Amino acid sequence: MSTTAGVHVLLYPFPAPGHIIPLLDFTHLLLTRGLTVTVLVTPSHLSLLHPLLSTHPSSSIQTLVLEPPDASTSSLSRVAANIRSTSELYNPILQWFQSHPSPPVAIISDFFLGWTNHLASQIGVPRVVFWPSGVFASSVFNCMWRDLPKNDEPDNENFLISFPNIPNSPTLPWWQLSHAYRYYKEGDPDWECIRNNMLANLTSWGIVYNSFTELERPYIDTVKKELGHNRVWTVGPLLPPQDDLKGPTNRGGSSAVPPHEVMTWLDGKADDSVVYVCFGSRGVLTHEQMDSLAAALECSGVHFIWCAKATDQGHGDQHAGVILNELQDRVGARGFVIRGWAPQVAILRHRAVGAFVTHCGWNSVLEGVAAGVMMLTWPLSSDQFTNAKLLVDQLGVAVRVCEGGDQSVPDRIELNHLLVESVNGTRPERAKIMQLQDAALNAVKGGSSSRDLEEFFKQLRVCTGVKVIDVVSA
């Protein structure tokens, strides 16, 4: 294992848990290789760093805590507003670099923070793009904002958009493209803000993906070809090592229930008999969708854990809470309802869990793959649609249950059957996910991701060996 002692880097995640958590997992890898790391974080997300800060010396990891201005209320796009808000930190970060006695020699920042590429150029250091999502999804995003596909039938939300330059020539209905892309036109400040940030990623020095070669090889090769260089590294799945999960951890937050209660409940269940249901920290189901899911869980007779958002009030009222309470009352000890954050990695890795109803956020996808758990896909927005397409149509490790939209409600009888099949051993996806699990674990244990990580360190050393002199002499 090589080291990069003395190399100081700044890591800047986009201020949202789903973006911060995998970048912090990557930070752990950097620290174990001897790098000195400063993590830029907002005060509200500082607690997510506590596990790292408590396990690594202060000489190795520091925090730069900056609060961006409130996102503009005049912006119609939440993403654009948040990007603009973070870009207001340009000068404070620049001043911090200029006053630091030993400033970072590279910036590693989230793909939504494309403006940091200009900052890095001004400072004279390389910028590395960090994608917490997959290579396939990033390819769709890049092609969308670069090539600007159009809907030739504006009144048809199902109009198919093709991406012929991406392997397997995927097509997506118009409504599954980014909300910000669909609803704003060229020249709109929000639209231009997002596009400029996305295009800046394509001119950055390098890209790190939370993925692994065996999962997305064709898309990795295509990205390298389009960029014209090989500074593209897949280092995932970025997850806690198996040995770190002898008990549930506080990775990502504190569990809404005592973790030992969840584990004890699972200990009493047979292998691969439990269905885990979770739609991430932001996913919200409609009343009708929740009703259908609850009915299917009840009628199927399967054991299940349903992790729901603590603040999920079913679009503004108490109906969601009523559904969950009534379901728990009817199924008794067969079900375990969690309202809020759950130790998801530990749950998925438990021998009793055999299936995962998921929104297909990339963190959840990788956690499911690494645990060898068959997935039932229910994407709700953003890259979740492409992630589901990868799992179902290309890898064959998942089965489609539903696809977003307020009007899209799964048939409860069909869902009932899928839930039963997902844990009774009859689905062919189970064997395929076990094979992919082996590939995922091997990738980070001396395989493709370990080699990519070492190559990343090697090229970073070469690049920053020159840049160190430039920064110190500036």
C-alpha positions as a Markdown table, in Angstrom:
| # | Residue | x | y | z |
|---|---|---|---|---|
| 1 | Met | 0.0 | 0.0 | 0.0 |
| 2 | Ser | 1.5 | 3.3 | -1.0 |
| 3 | Thr | 1.3 | 6.5 | 1.1 |
| 4 | Thr | 0.9 | 10.1 | 0.2 |
| 5 | Ala | 2.3 | 11.6 | 3.4 |
| 6 | Gly | 2.4 | 15.4 | 3.3 |
| 7 | Val | -0.2 | 15.9 | 0.6 |
| 8 | His | -2.9 | 18.2 | 1.9 |
| 9 | Val | -6.3 | 18.2 | 0.0 |
| 10 | Leu | -9.5 | 20.1 | 0.5 |
| 11 | Leu | -12.7 | 18.0 | 0.2 |
| 12 | Tyr | -16.0 | 19.8 | -0.4 |
| 13 | Pro | -19.2 | 17.8 | -0.5 |
| 14 | Phe | -22.5 | 19.3 | -1.7 |
| 15 | Pro | -24.4 | 20.1 | 1.5 |
| 16 | Ala | -26.9 | 17.2 | 1.5 |
| 17 | Pro | -26.5 | 13.9 | 3.5 |
| 18 | Gly | -26.7 | 11.7 | 0.4 |
| 19 | His | -23.7 | 13.6 | -1.1 |
| 20 | Ile | -21.8 | 14.0 | 2.1 |
| 21 | Ile | -21.8 | 10.4 | 3.4 |
| 22 | Pro | -19.9 | 8.8 | 0.5 |
| 23 | Leu | -17.4 | 11.6 | 0.3 |
| 24 | Leu | -16.7 | 11.1 | 4.0 |
| 25 | Asp | -16.2 | 7.4 | 3.3 |
| 26 | Phe | -13.7 | 8.4 | 0.6 |
| 27 | Thr | -12.1 | 10.8 | 3.1 |
| 28 | His | -11.4 | 7.8 | 5.4 |
| 29 | Leu | -9.5 | 6.1 | 2.5 |
| 30 | Leu | -7.4 | 9.2 | 2.0 |
| 31 | Leu | -6.6 | 9.4 | 5.7 |
| 32 | Thr | -5.5 | 5.8 | 5.8 |
| 33 | Arg | -3.0 | 6.6 | 3.0 |
| 34 | Gly | -1.4 | 9.4 | 5.0 |
| 35 | Leu | -3.0 | 12.4 | 3.4 |
| 36 | Thr | -3.8 | 15.5 | 5.4 |
| 37 | Val | -7.4 | 16.4 | 4.8 |
| 38 | Thr | -9.6 | 19.5 | 5.3 |
| 39 | Val | -13.3 | 19.0 | 4.9 |
| 40 | Leu | -15.5 | 22.0 | 4.1 |
| 41 | Val | -18.8 | 21.6 | 5.8 |
| 42 | Thr | -21.8 | 23.6 | 6.9 |
| 43 | Pro | -22.6 | 23.9 | 10.7 |
| 44 | Ser | -25.8 | 21.9 | 10.3 |
| 45 | His | -23.8 | 18.9 | 8.8 |
| 46 | Leu | -20.8 | 19.0 | 11.1 |
| 47 | Ser | -22.1 | 16.2 | 13.2 |
| 48 | Leu | -21.7 | 13.8 | 10.2 |
| 49 | Leu | -18.0 | 14.2 | 10.6 |
| 50 | His | -17.8 | 13.2 | 14.2 |
| 51 | Pro | -17.0 | 9.5 | 13.5 |
| 52 | Leu | -14.0 | 10.5 | 11.4 |
| 53 | Leu | -12.9 | 13.2 | 13.8 |
| 54 | Ser | -13.0 | 10.8 | 16.7 |
| 55 | Thr | -11.0 | 8.1 | 15.0 |
| 56 | His | -8.2 | 10.1 | 13.2 |
| 57 | Pro | -5.8 | 12.6 | 14.8 |
| 58 | Ser | -6.4 | 16.3 | 14.5 |
| 59 | Ser | -3.1 | 16.6 | 12.6 |
| 60 | Ser | -4.6 | 14.5 | 9.8 |
| 61 | Ile | -8.1 | 15.9 | 9.5 |
| 62 | Gln | -9.4 | 19.4 | 10.0 |
| 63 | Thr | -12.7 | 21.1 | 9.3 |
| 64 | Leu | -13.4 | 24.3 | 7.5 |
| 65 | Val | -16.9 | 25.3 | 8.7 |
| 66 | Leu | -18.6 | 27.8 | 6.5 |
| 67 | Glu | -22.3 | 28.7 | 6.3 |
| 68 | Pro | -23.4 | 29.7 | 2.7 |
| 69 | Pro | -26.1 | 32.4 | 2.4 |
| 70 | Asp | -29.7 | 31.2 | 2.5 |
| 71 | Ala | -30.7 | 29.8 | -0.9 |
| 72 | Ser | -32.4 | 32.5 | -3.0 |
| 73 | Thr | -36.2 | 32.5 | -2.6 |
| 74 | Ser | -36.4 | 34.1 | -6.1 |
| 75 | Ser | -35.0 | 31.0 | -7.7 |
| 76 | Leu | -37.4 | 28.5 | -9.2 |
| 77 | Ser | -34.9 | 25.6 | -9.0 |
| 78 | Arg | -33.9 | 24.3 | -5.6 |
| 79 | Val | -30.7 | 22.8 | -7.1 |
| 80 | Ala | -29.8 | 26.1 | -8.8 |
| 81 | Ala | -30.5 | 28.0 | -5.6 |
| 82 | Asn | -28.3 | 25.8 | -3.6 |
| 83 | Ile | -25.5 | 25.9 | -6.1 |
| 84 | Arg | -25.6 | 29.7 | -6.2 |
| 85 | Ser | -25.6 | 29.7 | -2.4 |
| 86 | Thr | -22.4 | 27.6 | -2.2 |
| 87 | Ser | -20.7 | 29.7 | -4.9 |
| 88 | Glu | -21.0 | 32.7 | -2.6 |
| 89 | Leu | -18.2 | 31.0 | -0.6 |
| 90 | Tyr | -15.8 | 31.5 | -3.5 |
| 91 | Asn | -14.0 | 34.5 | -1.9 |
| 92 | Pro | -13.9 | 33.1 | 1.7 |
| 93 | Ile | -12.4 | 29.9 | 0.4 |
| 94 | Leu | -9.9 | 31.8 | -1.7 |
| 95 | Gln | -8.9 | 33.9 | 1.3 |
| 96 | Trp | -8.6 | 30.8 | 3.4 |
| 97 | Phe | -6.2 | 29.3 | 0.9 |
| 98 | Gln | -4.1 | 32.5 | 0.7 |
| 99 | Ser | -3.8 | 32.8 | 4.5 |
| 100 | His | -3.1 | 29.1 | 5.2 |
| 101 | Pro | 0.5 | 28.3 | 6.2 |
| 102 | Ser | 0.3 | 24.9 | 4.3 |
| 103 | Pro | -2.7 | 25.1 | 1.9 |
| 104 | Pro | -4.2 | 22.2 | 0.1 |
| 105 | Val | -2.6 | 21.1 | -3.2 |
| 106 | Ala | -5.8 | 19.8 | -4.7 |
| 107 | Ile | -9.6 | 20.3 | -4.4 |
| 108 | Ile | -11.9 | 17.3 | -4.5 |
| 109 | Ser | -15.5 | 18.5 | -4.8 |
| 110 | Asp | -19.0 | 17.3 | -5.6 |
| 111 | Phe | -20.2 | 17.3 | -9.2 |
| 112 | Phe | -22.8 | 20.0 | -8.3 |
| 113 | Leu | -19.9 | 22.3 | -7.3 |
| 114 | Gly | -18.5 | 22.8 | -10.8 |
| 115 | Trp | -17.7 | 26.4 | -10.0 |
| 116 | Thr | -14.9 | 25.1 | -7.8 |
| 117 | Asn | -13.0 | 24.2 | -11.0 |
| 118 | His | -12.6 | 28.0 | -11.7 |
| 119 | Leu | -11.5 | 28.5 | -8.1 |
| 120 | Ala | -8.9 | 25.7 | -8.4 |
| 121 | Ser | -7.6 | 27.3 | -11.6 |
| 122 | Gln | -7.2 | 30.6 | -10.0 |
| 123 | Ile | -5.4 | 29.1 | -7.0 |
| 124 | Gly | -3.3 | 26.9 | -9.3 |
| 125 | Val | -4.2 | 23.5 | -8.0 |
| 126 | Pro | -6.0 | 20.5 | -9.7 |
| 127 | Arg | -9.7 | 20.0 | -9.1 |
| 128 | Val | -11.1 | 16.4 | -8.9 |
| 129 | Val | -14.8 | 15.9 | -9.5 |
| 130 | Phe | -16.4 | 13.5 | -7.0 |
| 131 | Trp | -19.5 | 11.7 | -8.2 |
| 132 | Pro | -21.5 | 10.1 | -5.4 |
| 133 | Ser | -23.7 | 8.6 | -8.1 |
| 134 | Gly | -22.9 | 6.1 | -10.8 |
| 135 | Val | -21.1 | 6.4 | -14.1 |
| 136 | Phe | -24.2 | 5.5 | -16.1 |
| 137 | Ala | -26.2 | 8.2 | -14.4 |
| 138 | Ser | -23.4 | 10.7 | -14.8 |
| 139 | Ser | -23.2 | 10.0 | -18.5 |
| 140 | Val | -26.9 | 10.7 | -18.9 |
| 141 | Phe | -26.5 | 14.0 | -17.0 |
| 142 | Asn | -23.4 | 15.0 | -19.0 |
| 143 | Cys | -25.1 | 14.3 | -22.4 |
| 144 | Met | -28.2 | 16.0 | -21.3 |
| 145 | Trp | -26.5 | 19.3 | -20.4 |
| 146 | Arg | -24.0 | 19.2 | -23.1 |
| 147 | Asp | -26.1 | 18.0 | -26.1 |
| 148 | Leu | -29.4 | 19.6 | -25.0 |
| 149 | Pro | -32.0 | 17.0 | -26.2 |
| 150 | Lys | -35.5 | 18.4 | -27.0 |
| 151 | Asn | -39.0 | 17.2 | -26.6 |
| 152 | Asp | -40.5 | 17.4 | -30.1 |
| 153 | Glu | -44.0 | 16.8 | -28.6 |
| 154 | Pro | -44.2 | 19.4 | -25.7 |
| 155 | Asp | -47.5 | 18.1 | -24.6 |
| 156 | Asn | -46.3 | 14.5 | -24.4 |
| 157 | Glu | -44.5 | 13.8 | -21.1 |
| 158 | Asn | -43.8 | 10.2 | -22.3 |
| 159 | Phe | -41.8 | 11.4 | -25.4 |
| 160 | Leu | -38.7 | 9.3 | -25.5 |
| 161 | Ile | -35.3 | 10.9 | -25.3 |
| 162 | Ser | -32.5 | 8.8 | -26.7 |
| 163 | Phe | -28.8 | 9.0 | -25.8 |
| 164 | Pro | -27.1 | 7.2 | -28.7 |
| 165 | Asn | -23.6 | 8.1 | -27.6 |
| 166 | Ile | -24.0 | 6.2 | -24.3 |
| 167 | Pro | -23.4 | 2.4 | -24.4 |
| 168 | Asn | -26.6 | 0.4 | -24.9 |
| 169 | Ser | -28.2 | 3.6 | -26.4 |
| 170 | Pro | -30.6 | 4.1 | -23.4 |
| 171 | Thr | -33.9 | 6.0 | -23.8 |
| 172 | Leu | -35.8 | 7.8 | -21.1 |
| 173 | Pro | -39.3 | 9.3 | -21.2 |
| 174 | Trp | -39.2 | 13.1 | -20.9 |
| 175 | Trp | -40.7 | 13.1 | -17.4 |
| 176 | Gln | -37.8 | 11.1 | -16.1 |
| 177 | Leu | -35.2 | 13.8 | -17.0 |
| 178 | Ser | -34.1 | 16.3 | -14.4 |
| 179 | His | -36.8 | 18.6 | -13.3 |
| 180 | Ala | -34.5 | 21.6 | -13.6 |
| 181 | Tyr | -33.6 | 20.7 | -17.2 |
| 182 | Arg | -37.2 | 20.1 | -18.3 |
| 183 | Tyr | -38.9 | 23.2 | -16.9 |
| 184 | Tyr | -36.4 | 25.9 | -17.7 |
| 185 | Lys | -35.2 | 27.2 | -21.0 |
| 186 | Glu | -31.9 | 28.3 | -22.3 |
| 187 | Gly | -31.1 | 31.8 | -21.1 |
| 188 | Asp | -33.0 | 31.3 | -17.8 |
| 189 | Pro | -30.5 | 32.1 | -15.0 |
| 190 | Asp | -31.3 | 28.9 | -13.1 |
| 191 | Trp | -30.9 | 26.8 | -16.1 |
| 192 | Glu | -27.7 | 28.4 | -17.2 |
| 193 | Cys | -26.3 | 28.1 | -13.6 |
| 194 | Ile | -26.7 | 24.4 | -13.5 |
| 195 | Arg | -25.5 | 23.9 | -17.1 |
| 196 | Asn | -22.3 | 25.9 | -16.5 |
| 197 | Asn | -21.5 | 23.9 | -13.4 |
| 198 | Met | -22.1 | 20.6 | -15.2 |
| 199 | Leu | -19.9 | 21.6 | -18.1 |
| 200 | Ala | -17.1 | 22.7 | -15.8 |
| 201 | Asn | -16.9 | 19.1 | -14.6 |
| 202 | Leu | -15.9 | 18.0 | -18.1 |
| 203 | Thr | -12.8 | 20.2 | -18.0 |
| 204 | Ser | -11.6 | 19.3 | -14.5 |
| 205 | Trp | -8.3 | 17.5 | -13.9 |
| 206 | Gly | -9.8 | 14.2 | -12.9 |
| 207 | Ile | -13.0 | 12.4 | -11.8 |
| 208 | Val | -13.6 | 9.9 | -8.9 |
| 209 | Tyr | -16.7 | 7.8 | -8.9 |
| 210 | Asn | -18.3 | 5.8 | -6.1 |
| 211 | Ser | -18.6 | 2.7 | -8.3 |
| 212 | Phe | -16.6 | -0.2 | -9.5 |
| 213 | Thr | -15.4 | -1.5 | -12.8 |
| 214 | Glu | -17.4 | -4.8 | -12.8 |
| 215 | Leu | -20.6 | -2.8 | -12.3 |
| 216 | Glu | -20.2 | -0.2 | -15.0 |
| 217 | Arg | -17.3 | -1.1 | -17.2 |
| 218 | Pro | -18.8 | 0.1 | -20.6 |
| 219 | Tyr | -19.7 | 3.5 | -19.2 |
| 220 | Ile | -16.3 | 4.0 | -17.6 |
| 221 | Asp | -14.5 | 3.2 | -20.9 |
| 222 | Thr | -16.8 | 5.7 | -22.7 |
| 223 | Val | -16.2 | 8.5 | -20.2 |
| 224 | Lys | -12.4 | 8.1 | -20.6 |
| 225 | Lys | -12.7 | 8.2 | -24.4 |
| 226 | Glu | -14.9 | 11.3 | -24.4 |
| 227 | Leu | -12.7 | 13.1 | -21.9 |
| 228 | Gly | -9.6 | 12.2 | -23.8 |
| 229 | His | -7.6 | 11.0 | -20.8 |
| 230 | Asn | -7.5 | 8.2 | -18.2 |
| 231 | Arg | -7.8 | 10.3 | -15.1 |
| 232 | Val | -11.1 | 8.6 | -14.2 |
| 233 | Trp | -11.1 | 6.4 | -11.2 |
| 234 | Thr | -13.8 | 4.1 | -9.7 |
| 235 | Val | -13.0 | 3.5 | -6.0 |
| 236 | Gly | -16.3 | 2.0 | -4.7 |
| 237 | Pro | -18.4 | 0.7 | -3.2 |
| 238 | Leu | -17.5 | 3.3 | -0.6 |
| 239 | Leu | -18.9 | 1.6 | 2.5 |
| 240 | Pro | -17.7 | 0.8 | 6.0 |
| 241 | Pro | -15.6 | -2.4 | 6.1 |
| 242 | Gln | -17.5 | -5.5 | 7.2 |
| 243 | Asp | -15.4 | -5.6 | 10.4 |
| 244 | Asp | -16.6 | -2.1 | 11.3 |
| 245 | Leu | -20.2 | -3.3 | 11.6 |
| 246 | Lys | -20.0 | -5.8 | 14.4 |
| 247 | Gly | -22.6 | -3.5 | 15.8 |
| 248 | Pro | -24.6 | -0.8 | 14.1 |
| 249 | Thr | -22.7 | 2.5 | 13.6 |
| 250 | Asn | -23.7 | 6.1 | 13.5 |
| 251 | Arg | -22.6 | 6.6 | 9.9 |
| 252 | Gly | -24.9 | 9.2 | 8.5 |
| 253 | Gly | -26.7 | 10.0 | 11.7 |
| 254 | Ser | -28.2 | 8.6 | 14.9 |
| 255 | Ser | -30.7 | 5.8 | 14.5 |
| 256 | Ala | -34.3 | 6.7 | 15.3 |
| 257 | Val | -34.6 | 3.5 | 17.3 |
| 258 | Pro | -32.0 | 1.7 | 19.5 |
| 259 | Pro | -30.0 | -0.2 | 17.0 |
| 260 | His | -29.7 | -3.3 | 19.2 |
| 261 | Glu | -33.6 | -3.6 | 19.1 |
| 262 | Val | -33.5 | -3.8 | 15.3 |
| 263 | Met | -30.6 | -6.3 | 15.3 |
| 264 | Thr | -32.3 | -8.4 | 18.0 |
| 265 | Trp | -35.6 | -8.5 | 16.0 |
| 266 | Leu | -33.6 | -9.6 | 12.9 |
| 267 | Asp | -31.7 | -12.3 | 14.9 |
| 268 | Gly | -35.0 | -14.0 | 15.5 |
| 269 | Lys | -35.8 | -14.3 | 11.8 |
| 270 | Ala | -34.7 | -17.0 | 9.3 |
| 271 | Asp | -32.1 | -16.3 | 6.7 |
| 272 | Asp | -33.2 | -14.2 | 3.7 |
| 273 | Ser | -36.8 | -14.0 | 5.0 |
| 274 | Val | -37.1 | -10.2 | 5.7 |
| 275 | Val | -38.0 | -7.5 | 3.2 |
| 276 | Tyr | -36.4 | -4.1 | 4.0 |
| 277 | Val | -38.3 | -1.1 | 2.7 |
| 278 | Cys | -36.8 | 2.4 | 2.6 |
| 279 | Phe | -37.1 | 5.4 | 0.2 |
| 280 | Gly | -34.1 | 7.4 | 1.4 |
| 281 | Ser | -34.0 | 10.6 | 3.4 |
| 282 | Arg | -36.0 | 12.6 | 0.9 |
| 283 | Gly | -38.4 | 10.3 | -0.8 |
| 284 | Val | -42.1 | 10.9 | -0.2 |
| 285 | Leu | -44.9 | 8.5 | -1.3 |
| 286 | Thr | -48.4 | 9.7 | -2.0 |
| 287 | His | -51.3 | 8.4 | 0.2 |
| 288 | Glu | -52.3 | 6.0 | -2.6 |
| 289 | Gln | -48.8 | 4.6 | -2.9 |
| 290 | Met | -48.5 | 4.1 | 0.8 |
| 291 | Asp | -51.9 | 2.4 | 1.0 |
| 292 | Ser | -50.9 | 0.0 | -1.8 |
| 293 | Leu | -47.5 | -0.8 | -0.2 |
| 294 | Ala | -49.0 | -1.3 | 3.2 |
| 295 | Ala | -51.7 | -3.6 | 1.9 |
| 296 | Ala | -49.2 | -5.7 | 0.0 |
| 297 | Leu | -46.9 | -6.0 | 3.0 |
| 298 | Glu | -49.9 | -7.1 | 5.2 |
| 299 | Cys | -51.3 | -9.6 | 2.7 |
| 300 | Ser | -48.0 | -11.1 | 1.7 |
| 301 | Gly | -47.3 | -12.5 | 5.1 |
| 302 | Val | -43.6 | -11.6 | 4.8 |
| 303 | His | -41.5 | -10.3 | 7.7 |
| 304 | Phe | -40.5 | -6.7 | 7.0 |
| 305 | Ile | -38.8 | -3.5 | 8.2 |
| 306 | Trp | -40.3 | -0.3 | 6.9 |
| 307 | Cys | -38.1 | 2.8 | 7.4 |
| 308 | Ala | -40.2 | 5.9 | 6.8 |
| 309 | Lys | -39.2 | 9.6 | 7.1 |
| 310 | Ala | -39.7 | 11.0 | 10.5 |
| 311 | Thr | -41.3 | 14.1 | 9.0 |
| 312 | Asp | -43.3 | 12.3 | 6.4 |
| 313 | Gln | -46.9 | 13.5 | 6.8 |
| 314 | Gly | -48.2 | 12.2 | 3.5 |
| 315 | His | -48.2 | 15.5 | 1.6 |
| 316 | Gly | -49.2 | 17.8 | 4.5 |
| 317 | Asp | -51.4 | 15.8 | 6.9 |
| 318 | Gln | -51.2 | 12.9 | 9.3 |
| 319 | His | -52.4 | 10.2 | 6.9 |
| 320 | Ala | -49.0 | 8.6 | 6.4 |
| 321 | Gly | -48.6 | 8.2 | 10.2 |
| 322 | Val | -52.0 | 6.6 | 10.4 |
| 323 | Ile | -51.2 | 4.1 | 7.7 |
| 324 | Leu | -48.0 | 3.1 | 9.5 |
| 325 | Asn | -49.6 | 2.8 | 12.9 |
| 326 | Glu | -52.5 | 0.7 | 11.6 |
| 327 | Leu | -50.2 | -1.5 | 9.6 |
| 328 | Gln | -48.0 | -2.1 | 12.7 |
| 329 | Asp | -51.1 | -2.9 | 14.8 |
| 330 | Arg | -52.4 | -5.4 | 12.2 |
| 331 | Val | -49.1 | -7.3 | 11.5 |
| 332 | Gly | -47.7 | -7.2 | 15.1 |
| 333 | Ala | -44.2 | -8.7 | 15.5 |
| 334 | Arg | -44.1 | -9.6 | 11.8 |
| 335 | Gly | -43.3 | -6.0 | 11.0 |
| 336 | Phe | -40.9 | -3.4 | 12.4 |
| 337 | Val | -41.6 | 0.2 | 11.5 |
| 338 | Ile | -38.9 | 2.9 | 11.9 |
| 339 | Arg | -39.7 | 6.6 | 11.7 |
| 340 | Gly | -36.5 | 8.4 | 10.9 |
| 341 | Trp | -32.9 | 7.4 | 10.3 |
| 342 | Ala | -32.0 | 3.6 | 10.4 |
| 343 | Pro | -28.7 | 1.8 | 10.5 |
| 344 | Gln | -29.3 | 0.7 | 6.9 |
| 345 | Val | -25.9 | -0.8 | 6.1 |
| 346 | Ala | -26.1 | -3.0 | 9.2 |
| 347 | Ile | -29.7 | -4.0 | 8.4 |
| 348 | Leu | -28.9 | -5.0 | 4.8 |
| 349 | Arg | -25.9 | -7.0 | 5.8 |
| 350 | His | -27.8 | -9.0 | 8.4 |
| 351 | Arg | -28.3 | -12.6 | 7.3 |
| 352 | Ala | -32.1 | -12.4 | 7.7 |
| 353 | Val | -32.6 | -9.7 | 5.1 |
| 354 | Gly | -33.3 | -11.1 | 1.6 |
| 355 | Ala | -34.9 | -8.3 | -0.3 |
| 356 | Phe | -34.8 | -4.5 | -0.5 |
| 357 | Val | -37.7 | -2.2 | -1.7 |
| 358 | Thr | -35.7 | 0.9 | -2.7 |
| 359 | His | -36.0 | 4.3 | -4.3 |
| 360 | Cys | -32.7 | 3.4 | -6.1 |
| 361 | Gly | -30.6 | 6.3 | -4.7 |
| 362 | Trp | -27.0 | 5.4 | -5.5 |
| 363 | Asn | -25.9 | 5.0 | -1.9 |
| 364 | Ser | -28.8 | 2.5 | -1.4 |
| 365 | Val | -28.0 | 0.7 | -4.6 |
| 366 | Leu | -24.4 | 0.1 | -3.6 |
| 367 | Glu | -25.3 | -0.9 | -0.1 |
| 368 | Gly | -27.8 | -3.4 | -1.5 |
| 369 | Val | -25.2 | -4.8 | -4.0 |
| 370 | Ala | -22.5 | -5.1 | -1.4 |
| 371 | Ala | -24.9 | -6.9 | 0.9 |
| 372 | Gly | -26.0 | -9.3 | -1.8 |
| 373 | Val | -29.7 | -8.4 | -1.4 |
| 374 | Met | -32.1 | -8.6 | -4.3 |
| 375 | Met | -33.8 | -5.3 | -5.0 |
| 376 | Leu | -37.3 | -4.2 | -5.9 |
| 377 | Thr | -37.0 | -0.9 | -7.6 |
| 378 | Trp | -39.3 | 2.1 | -7.0 |
| 379 | Pro | -37.4 | 5.2 | -8.3 |
| 380 | Leu | -38.9 | 8.6 | -7.5 |
| 381 | Ser | -36.7 | 11.2 | -9.1 |
| 382 | Ser | -33.4 | 12.3 | -10.6 |
| 383 | Asp | -30.7 | 9.6 | -11.2 |
| 384 | Gln | -32.9 | 7.0 | -9.6 |
| 385 | Phe | -34.5 | 6.2 | -12.9 |
| 386 | Thr | -31.2 | 5.4 | -14.6 |
| 387 | Asn | -30.0 | 3.5 | -11.6 |
| 388 | Ala | -33.2 | 1.3 | -11.7 |
| 389 | Lys | -32.7 | 0.8 | -15.5 |
| 390 | Leu | -29.1 | -0.4 | -14.8 |
| 391 | Leu | -30.2 | -2.8 | -12.1 |
| 392 | Val | -33.2 | -4.3 | -13.8 |
| 393 | Asp | -32.6 | -4.1 | -17.6 |
| 394 | Gln | -28.8 | -4.5 | -17.8 |
| 395 | Leu | -27.6 | -6.3 | -14.7 |
| 396 | Gly | -30.7 | -8.4 | -14.0 |
| 397 | Val | -30.3 | -8.2 | -10.2 |
| 398 | Ala | -33.6 | -6.4 | -9.5 |
| 399 | Val | -37.2 | -6.4 | -10.4 |
| 400 | Arg | -39.2 | -3.3 | -11.2 |
| 401 | Val | -42.1 | -2.5 | -8.8 |
| 402 | Cys | -43.1 | 1.1 | -9.6 |
| 403 | Glu | -41.7 | 4.3 | -11.2 |
| 404 | Gly | -42.3 | 7.7 | -9.5 |
| 405 | Gly | -45.0 | 10.1 | -10.4 |
| 406 | Asp | -48.1 | 10.9 | -8.3 |
| 407 | Gln | -50.3 | 8.9 | -10.6 |
| 408 | Ser | -48.1 | 5.8 | -10.5 |
| 409 | Val | -49.4 | 3.3 | -8.0 |
| 410 | Pro | -48.4 | -0.4 | -8.0 |
| 411 | Asp | -51.0 | -3.0 | -8.1 |
| 412 | Arg | -51.2 | -4.4 | -4.6 |
| 413 | Ile | -51.9 | -8.0 | -5.7 |
| 414 | Glu | -48.9 | -8.0 | -8.1 |
| 415 | Leu | -46.7 | -6.3 | -5.4 |
| 416 | Asn | -47.9 | -8.9 | -2.9 |
| 417 | His | -46.6 | -11.7 | -5.2 |
| 418 | Leu | -43.3 | -9.9 | -5.8 |
| 419 | Leu | -42.7 | -9.5 | -2.1 |
| 420 | Val | -43.3 | -13.3 | -1.5 |
| 421 | Glu | -41.1 | -14.3 | -4.4 |
| 422 | Ser | -38.3 | -12.0 | -3.4 |
| 423 | Val | -37.7 | -14.0 | -0.2 |
| 424 | Asn | -38.8 | -17.5 | -1.1 |
| 425 | Gly | -35.8 | -18.2 | -3.4 |
| 426 | Thr | -37.7 | -18.5 | -6.7 |
| 427 | Arg | -36.4 | -15.3 | -8.3 |
| 428 | Pro | -33.4 | -15.6 | -10.7 |
| 429 | Glu | -32.2 | -12.1 | -9.6 |
| 430 | Arg | -31.1 | -13.6 | -6.3 |
| 431 | Ala | -28.3 | -15.7 | -7.9 |
| 432 | Lys | -27.2 | -12.8 | -10.0 |
| 433 | Ile | -27.0 | -10.4 | -7.0 |
| 434 | Met | -24.8 | -12.8 | -5.1 |
| 435 | Gln | -22.4 | -12.9 | -8.0 |
| 436 | Leu | -22.3 | -9.1 | -8.2 |
| 437 | Gln | -21.8 | -9.0 | -4.4 |
| 438 | Asp | -18.6 | -11.1 | -4.8 |
| 439 | Ala | -17.4 | -8.7 | -7.5 |
| 440 | Ala | -18.1 | -5.7 | -5.3 |
| 441 | Leu | -16.3 | -7.1 | -2.3 |
| 442 | Asn | -13.3 | -8.2 | -4.4 |
| 443 | Ala | -13.1 | -4.8 | -6.0 |
| 444 | Val | -12.2 | -3.1 | -2.7 |
| 445 | Lys | -10.1 | -6.0 | -1.4 |
| 446 | Gly | -7.2 | -5.8 | -3.8 |
| 447 | Gly | -9.3 | -5.7 | -7.0 |
| 448 | Ser | -10.3 | -3.1 | -9.5 |
| 449 | Ser | -11.2 | -0.4 | -7.0 |
| 450 | Ser | -8.1 | -0.9 | -5.0 |
| 451 | Arg | -6.0 | -0.6 | -8.1 |
| 452 | Asp | -7.8 | 2.6 | -9.2 |
| 453 | Leu | -7.3 | 4.1 | -5.8 |
| 454 | Glu | -3.6 | 3.4 | -5.9 |
| 455 | Glu | -3.4 | 4.9 | -9.4 |
| 456 | Phe | -5.3 | 8.0 | -8.2 |
| 457 | Phe | -2.7 | 8.5 | -5.4 |
| 458 | Lys | 0.1 | 8.0 | -7.9 |
| 459 | Gln | -1.1 | 10.6 | -10.3 |
| 460 | Leu | -2.0 | 13.0 | -7.5 |
| 461 | Arg | 1.5 | 12.7 | -6.2 |
| 462 | Val | 2.9 | 13.4 | -9.6 |
| 463 | Cys | 0.6 | 16.4 | -10.2 |
| 464 | Thr | 0.9 | 18.0 | -6.8 |
| 465 | Gly | 4.6 | 17.5 | -6.7 |
| 466 | Val | 4.8 | 20.5 | -9.0 |
| 467 | Lys | 1.8 | 22.3 | -7.6 |
| 468 | Val | 3.2 | 22.3 | -4.0 |
| 469 | Ile | 6.0 | 24.6 | -5.2 |
| 470 | Asp | 3.6 | 26.9 | -7.1 |
| 471 | Val | 1.2 | 27.3 | -4.1 |
| 472 | Val | 4.0 | 28.0 | -1.5 |
| 473 | Ser | 5.7 | 30.5 | -3.8 |
| 474 | Ala | 2.5 | 32.3 | -4.7 |
